[in-house]
């Protein structure tokens, strides 16, 4: 009888999670970010929320698991694909809590985990890409806490697809980062990273082209953070999914105005 190591047990334990996430019943999210009950199409990524003690904030209503299917005790992968080992911050399954996952088609699933005890208690955001129910790629980002993950599937050139995501991480008390990424073969390619000096940073499809954009709230620190004014800033996603480009800001205000629903073009007061 073969003895399982701790890491092997972790991977065996993860397969039921991935199977549940892929196969479980759920609502779908359409291109406008509204929850709908429609069937998933090739142009729409569907969310699969695994019930856990960790929850992320979102700029729109979160799809939820509507089925009551149970997680099998064990579910070995059937594809024969080799599994990528998880990072050391996820040495045990209990070390990493699933925040959000998205089925982006083609057998791919993108998931964000939180490892709160990593980096001497500063935590870490952990990204995983699974293909055919097998983890094939991991990346851990120490010192950050995942808050949002939004993925979409857009039409690319020559009939291809752009499986694109944005992960929003919180850093300390007053900062956040948004990382763009695309699914490329069996990896997540990370592109532009943008940030704000408040935790008010969000992923959204502002122009409904199935490319995930970003909007965030910045403080001008005049004269300080507590009494400074704030303004929304927006970033547009490039057609290839690799780049986030600043489009401008909204008006300054003493408190946060309503979130933007389209790209802003005004001047930004960075403080």
Secondary structure, 3 states (H helix, E strand, C coil): CCCCCHHHHHHHHHHHHHHHHHHCCECEECCCCCEECCCCCCCCCEECCCCCCCCCCCCCCCCCECCCCCCCCCCCCCCCCCCCCCCHHHCCHHHCEEEEEEEEECCEEEEEEEECCCHHHCCEEEEEEEECCEEEEEEEEECCEEEEEEEEEEECHHHCEEEEEEEEEEECCCEEEEEEEEEECCEEEEEEEEEECCCCEEEECCCCCCCCEEEEEEECCCCCCCCCCEEEEEEEECCCCCCEEEEEECCCECCCCCCCCCCCCECCCCC
